[in-house]
Amino acid sequence: MALPGTGAQRVELRALPPATLSPMEPITVFLLSMLMALANAGVLGLMRRDFPAALRPAADTWRVSTLLHASGSLLFVVQDLLPIGVVLPMANGLVILGLTGYWRALRQFYGQPDQVWLLAPTVLCALVVFWFAALQPNPQARLLIVTGIWLATLGGSVFTLARQGRRDHAMSRRVLSGIFLFVMAFVLLRAVYLLAFGAPAHFSHADAGGWLNLVTPMLMALLPVIGTTAFLLLCSERLRRQWERAASTDYLTGLANRRTLADAGASRFAAAARPGRMEDFGLALIDIDHFKAVNDTHGHDIGDVALKHVAARLEGACRGEELPARHGGEEFVVLFERIAPEHAHTAGERLRRAVADAPFAAGDLSLAMTVSVGVAVRCAGDADFDAVLRRADAALYRAKAAGRNRVEVAPPGP
């Protein structure tokens, strides 16, 4: 991978005596690093079909970016064989286009829109290099400006990753951020070093700065090689979270499913039963009134939409750490982690009104939807979560028997 202003470090390709060649010559390390990058891009291409449709655009952009970056870097190896006014702008432009592609891939991964201005670093870099390489040769100015373009482009990727910190806690995101930051630090330190000691017009493996030629490709392979691995892990983590969500949520309403409800209910019940706990655990069991008539009259498709409508209303009425879940059919449960018995009816009434106050509409169809609610708060006689749920079920039965569209609170005790 090429560095900013690499044109100032022209690798001499003259033949050397066999005894002086070493596998650790800068040009050898450089070529090996770029071949590894190209191999990574090839592997990513072979894996494309295994990516879900939502992740393919980001994966495709990352793969193409790696190819562009490696191709631009390889042009620096043959820079002595082509006109400097052609090879340096093309090489630097391809490298920056690859870096910008990494930024674009991350934006696509997180659902951010494409922007035309993302091409600006590539255009600016090519113009600057052409001007200070062919028209007004100035290696120091070229190095300084191109380094700034590198830092801005890499910084864009870091910014995109940092903005997702609250909703994406994947370690791979932090690792990828660290790789970009490390490359930024190295690019900056390299520019300072070359400007401090002078950036010569020809900088070969035999020069005093040969160690920099040797270290550069090894460190700069971080982005296309290790960076691609981190990107794949980022995709894998996204898929894992999606699978976990699919396993824990109801496919129709998006609420927690019955399995998640049972686990959360047992956990919250146990927490409430700990000695010294000041606030108690309770729940509301909710049933949609006359839902069978909706299915029979308007069909199951409308019934499904009505279920999603009620689920959304209940979810919107929940506060804090209250957990809404689909219990099955037209029944829902809301877990109240902190609730006093004297507030049980008020909490249930809040849920009932949330549904009753918003008629269900689908096209020209408008239906008044109501629910019956049974609320129960943990008491000394409850052995487990299921015991509280059974008392709420008994309260729900009383609410339906009393005319529906009402809230009943289960008395303490079995």
C-alpha positions in Angstrom: 0.0 0.0 0.0 1.3 3.4 -0.9 1.8 6.2 1.5 1.0 9.9 1.0 3.5 11.5 -1.4 5.1 8.1 -2.2 6.2 9.6 -5.5 9.0 11.2 -3.5 10.2 7.7 -2.7 11.0 6.4 -6.1 12.0 2.7 -5.9 14.9 2.0 -8.3 14.4 -1.1 -10.3 17.9 -1.5 -11.6 19.4 -5.0 -11.5 21.3 -5.8 -8.4 23.9 -8.5 -7.9 22.3 -11.7 -6.6 24.2 -11.5 -3.3 22.6 -8.2 -2.4 19.0 -9.3 -2.9 17.1 -10.2 0.3 13.5 -11.3 0.9 13.2 -8.3 3.2 14.1 -5.7 0.5 11.5 -2.9 0.6 10.2 -3.7 -2.9 9.8 -7.4 -2.0 7.9 -6.5 1.2 5.8 -4.0 -0.7 4.8 -6.6 -3.4 4.0 -9.3 -0.9 1.8 -6.9 1.1 -0.1 -5.9 -2.0 -0.5 -9.5 -3.1 -2.0 -10.3 0.3 -4.4 -7.4 -0.1 -5.4 -8.7 -3.6 -5.9 -12.2 -2.1 -8.1 -10.7 0.6 -10.3 -9.0 -2.0 -10.6 -12.3 -3.9 -11.7 -14.2 -0.8 -14.3 -11.5 0.0 -15.6 -11.9 -3.6 -15.9 -15.6 -3.2 -17.9 -15.1 0.0 -20.3 -12.6 -1.6 -23.1 -15.1 -2.1 -23.0 -16.0 1.7 -23.8 -12.4 2.6 -27.5 -11.4 3.1 -28.8 -8.9 0.5 -28.7 -6.0 3.0 -24.9 -6.4 3.6 -23.9 -7.1 0.0 -23.6 -3.4 -1.1 -21.1 -2.7 1.8 -19.2 -5.9 1.2 -19.0 -5.2 -2.6 -17.7 -1.7 -2.0 -15.1 -2.9 0.5 -13.8 -5.5 -2.0 -13.6 -3.1 -4.9 -11.9 -0.5 -2.6 -9.2 -3.1 -1.6 -8.6 -3.8 -5.3 -8.3 -0.1 -6.1 -6.0 0.6 -3.2 -3.7 -2.4 -4.0 -3.7 -1.5 -7.7 -2.8 2.1 -7.0 0.0 0.9 -4.6 1.4 -1.4 -7.2 1.7 1.5 -9.7 4.3 3.0 -7.4 6.5 0.0 -7.9 6.7 0.7 -11.7 6.7 4.5 -11.4 10.2 4.6 -13.0 8.9 3.0 -16.1 6.1 5.5 -16.8 5.9 9.3 -17.1 5.8 10.8 -13.7 3.0 13.2 -14.7 0.8 10.2 -15.4 1.8 7.5 -13.0 1.8 9.5 -9.8 -1.6 11.2 -10.1 -3.1 7.8 -11.2 -1.5 5.9 -8.4 -2.3 8.4 -5.6 -5.8 8.8 -7.0 -6.5 5.1 -7.0 -5.2 4.8 -3.4 -7.3 7.7 -2.2 -10.3 6.3 -4.1 -9.7 3.0 -2.2 -9.6 4.8 1.1 -12.8 6.7 0.2 -14.4 3.3 -0.7 -13.7 2.0 2.8 -15.5 5.1 4.2 -18.4 4.5 1.8 -18.6 0.8 2.7 -19.0 1.7 6.4 -21.6 4.3 5.5 -23.5 1.7 3.5 -23.1 -0.8 6.4 -24.8 1.6 8.8 -27.5 2.7 6.3 -26.2 6.2 5.5 -26.9 7.6 2.0 -24.3 8.0 -0.8 -23.0 11.5 -1.3 -21.3 12.8 -4.4 -18.8 14.8 -2.3 -17.2 11.6 -1.3 -15.4 11.7 -4.6 -13.8 15.1 -3.7 -10.7 13.7 -2.0 -9.8 11.6 -5.0 -10.2 14.5 -7.5 -8.3 16.8 -5.2 -5.5 14.3 -4.7 -5.0 13.6 -8.4 -4.9 17.4 -9.2 -2.5 18.2 -6.4 -0.1 15.4 -7.3 -0.2 16.3 -11.0 0.6 19.9 -10.2 3.4 19.3 -7.8 4.9 16.3 -9.7 4.6 17.4 -13.4 4.0 21.2 -13.5 5.6 22.6 -10.4 7.7 19.8 -8.9 7.7 20.1 -5.1 7.9 16.8 -3.2 7.5 18.5 0.2 4.3 20.3 -0.8 3.0 17.2 -2.4 3.7 15.1 0.7 2.1 17.7 3.0 -1.1 18.1 1.1 -1.6 14.4 0.2 -1.0 13.5 3.9 -3.8 15.9 4.8 -6.1 14.2 2.3 -5.2 10.8 3.8 -6.0 12.0 7.3 -9.3 13.5 6.3 -10.4 10.4 4.4 -9.3 8.0 7.2 -10.9 10.3 9.7 -14.2 10.1 7.9 -14.2 6.3 8.5 -13.3 6.8 12.2 -16.1 9.3 12.6 -18.6 7.0 10.9 -17.6 4.2 13.3 -17.6 6.4 16.3 -21.1 7.7 15.7 -22.4 4.1 16.0 -21.0 3.6 19.5 -24.3 3.8 21.3 -26.1 1.2 19.2 -23.3 -1.0 18.0 -21.1 -2.4 20.8 -19.3 -5.0 18.6 -15.6 -5.4 19.5 -14.9 -5.5 15.7 -16.1 -2.0 15.4 -13.6 -0.8 18.0 -10.8 -2.9 16.4 -11.6 -1.4 13.0 -11.6 2.1 14.5 -8.2 1.4 16.1 -6.7 0.2 12.8 -7.8 3.4 11.1 -6.4 5.5 14.0 -3.1 3.6 13.9 -2.7 4.2 10.2 -3.5 7.9 10.7 -0.9 8.2 13.4 1.7 6.4 11.2 0.9 8.6 8.2 1.3 11.7 10.3 4.5 10.7 11.9 6.0 9.6 8.6 5.2 13.0 7.0 6.8 14.8 10.0 9.9 12.6 9.7 10.3 13.2 6.0 9.7 16.9 6.2 12.1 17.2 9.1 14.9 15.4 7.3 13.9 16.4 3.8 11.9 14.4 1.3 14.4 13.7 -1.5 13.3 13.4 -5.1 14.7 9.9 -5.4 14.4 7.7 -2.3 15.6 4.1 -2.9 16.3 1.1 -0.6 19.9 2.2 -0.4 19.1 5.6 1.1 19.4 6.5 4.8 15.6 6.3 5.1 15.6 2.7 3.8 14.2 1.5 7.1 11.1 3.6 6.4 10.7 2.0 3.0 10.8 -1.4 4.7 8.4 -0.7 7.6 5.9 1.2 5.5 4.4 -1.6 3.4 4.3 -3.9 6.5 2.3 -1.4 8.5 0.2 -0.1 5.7 -1.0 -3.7 4.9 -3.1 -3.3 8.1 -6.0 -1.7 6.2 -6.5 -4.2 3.3 -5.5 -7.3 5.2 -6.3 -7.0 8.9 -8.9 -4.3 8.2 -10.8 -6.7 5.9 -10.8 -9.3 8.6 -12.2 -6.8 11.1 -14.8 -5.8 8.5 -15.9 -9.4 8.0 -16.2 -9.8 11.8 -18.3 -6.6 11.9 -20.6 -8.2 9.3 -20.7 -11.5 11.3 -21.6 -9.7 14.5 -24.4 -7.9 12.7 -25.8 -11.3 11.5 -25.4 -12.8 15.0 -27.5 -10.0 16.5 -30.1 -10.3 13.8 -30.4 -14.1 14.5 -30.6 -13.4 18.2 -33.3 -10.9 17.7 -35.2 -13.2 15.4 -35.1 -15.9 18.0 -36.3 -13.6 20.8 -39.0 -11.6 19.0 -42.5 -12.3 17.6 -42.3 -12.5 13.8 -45.5 -10.5 13.3 -45.5 -7.7 15.9 -41.8 -7.3 16.6 -42.5 -7.6 20.3 -40.7 -10.0 22.6 -42.0 -13.6 22.0 -43.3 -16.1 24.5 -39.8 -17.6 25.2 -38.3 -14.2 25.9 -41.3 -13.3 28.0 -40.8 -16.4 30.2 -37.1 -15.7 30.6 -37.6 -12.0 31.5 -40.5 -12.8 33.7 -38.6 -15.4 35.7 -35.6 -13.1 36.0 -37.6 -10.1 37.2 -39.6 -12.2 39.6 -36.4 -13.5 41.2 -35.0 -10.0 41.4 -38.2 -8.7 43.1 -38.1 -11.6 45.6 -34.7 -10.7 46.9 -34.6 -9.5 50.6 -34.7 -5.7 51.0 -36.3 -5.1 47.6 -38.5 -2.0 48.0 -40.4 -2.1 44.7 -42.3 -5.1 43.5 -42.9 -7.0 40.2 -46.2 -7.1 38.4 -47.7 -7.7 35.0 -50.7 -7.1 32.8 -52.3 -9.8 30.7 -54.2 -8.1 27.7 -56.7 -9.6 25.3 -58.2 -7.9 22.3 -61.9 -7.8 22.5 -64.0 -9.6 19.8 -60.9 -10.3 17.7 -62.4 -13.4 16.2 -65.1 -11.2 14.6 -62.4 -9.1 13.0 -60.8 -12.2 11.4 -64.2 -13.7 10.4 -65.5 -10.4 8.9 -62.4 -8.9 7.3 -60.0 -11.8 6.8 -56.8 -12.9 8.5 -54.7 -10.4 6.5 -56.6 -7.5 8.1 -56.5 -9.4 11.4 -52.7 -9.5 11.2 -52.5 -5.7 10.6 -54.8 -5.2 13.5 -52.6 -7.2 15.7 -49.6 -5.1 14.7 -51.6 -2.0 15.4 -52.5 -3.1 18.9 -48.9 -4.2 19.6 -47.6 -0.8 18.5 -50.1 1.0 20.7 -49.1 -1.1 23.8 -45.4 -0.6 23.1 -45.9 3.1 22.8 -47.7 3.2 26.1 -44.9 1.4 28.0 -42.5 3.4 30.2 -39.0 2.9 31.3 -38.1 -0.8 31.6 -41.6 -2.1 31.0 -41.5 -5.0 28.6 -44.4 -5.7 26.1 -44.6 -9.2 24.7 -46.9 -11.2 22.6 -48.2 -14.1 24.7 -50.0 -15.9 21.8 -52.9 -15.3 19.4 -54.5 -12.0 20.4 -53.1 -12.0 23.9 -50.2 -9.7 25.1 -48.3 -9.3 28.3 -46.6 -6.2 29.7 -44.1 -6.8 32.5 -43.9 -4.1 35.2 -40.6 -4.4 36.9 -41.3 -1.7 39.5 -44.9 -1.3 40.6 -46.7 -0.9 43.9 -50.1 -2.7 44.4 -51.9 0.6 44.7 -50.7 1.6 41.3 -51.7 -1.6 39.5 -55.1 -0.4 38.2 -53.6 2.9 36.9 -50.9 1.0 35.0 -53.5 -1.3 33.4 -55.8 1.6 32.6 -52.9 3.4 30.8 -52.5 0.4 28.5 -56.3 0.0 27.9 -56.7 3.7 26.9 -53.7 3.5 24.6 -55.6 1.1 22.4 -59.1 2.4 22.9 -58.1 6.0 22.0 -56.6 5.1 18.6 -59.1 3.4 16.2 -57.5 0.9 13.8 -57.4 2.1 10.1 -56.5 0.1 7.0 -57.4 1.9 3.7 -61.1 2.8 3.9 -61.6 0.5 6.8 -61.8 2.0 10.3 -62.4 -0.2 13.4 -62.7 0.8 17.1 -60.4 -1.6 18.9 -60.6 -2.3 22.7 -58.8 -4.6 25.1 -59.5 -6.2 28.4 -56.8 -6.1 31.0 -56.0 -8.3 34.0 -53.2 -7.0 36.3 -51.4 -8.9 39.1 -48.7 -7.8 41.4 -46.4 -10.3 43.1 -47.5 -11.3 46.6 -46.2 -13.6 49.3 -48.1 -16.6 48.1 -46.6 -16.5 44.6 -43.9 -19.2 44.1 -42.8 -18.1 40.7 -43.6 -16.0 37.6 -46.2 -18.4 36.4 -48.1 -18.0 39.6 -48.4 -14.2 39.0 -49.4 -14.9 35.4 -52.2 -17.2 36.5 -53.6 -14.6 38.8 -53.5 -12.0 36.0 -55.3 -14.5 33.8 -58.1 -14.9 36.4 -58.4 -11.1 36.6 -58.6 -10.9 32.8 -61.4 -13.4 32.8 -63.3 -11.2 35.2 -62.8 -8.2 33.1 -64.2 -10.0 30.0 -67.1 -11.3 32.0 -67.9 -7.8 33.3 -68.3 -6.5 29.7 -64.8 -6.1 28.3 -62.9 -2.9 27.6 -62.0 -2.7 31.3 -59.2 -3.4 33.8 -59.4 -5.8 36.7 -56.7 -6.2 39.4 -56.1 -9.6 40.9 -56.4 -9.7 44.7 -53.4 -10.9 46.7 -53.2 -14.6 47.4 -54.0 -17.6 45.3 
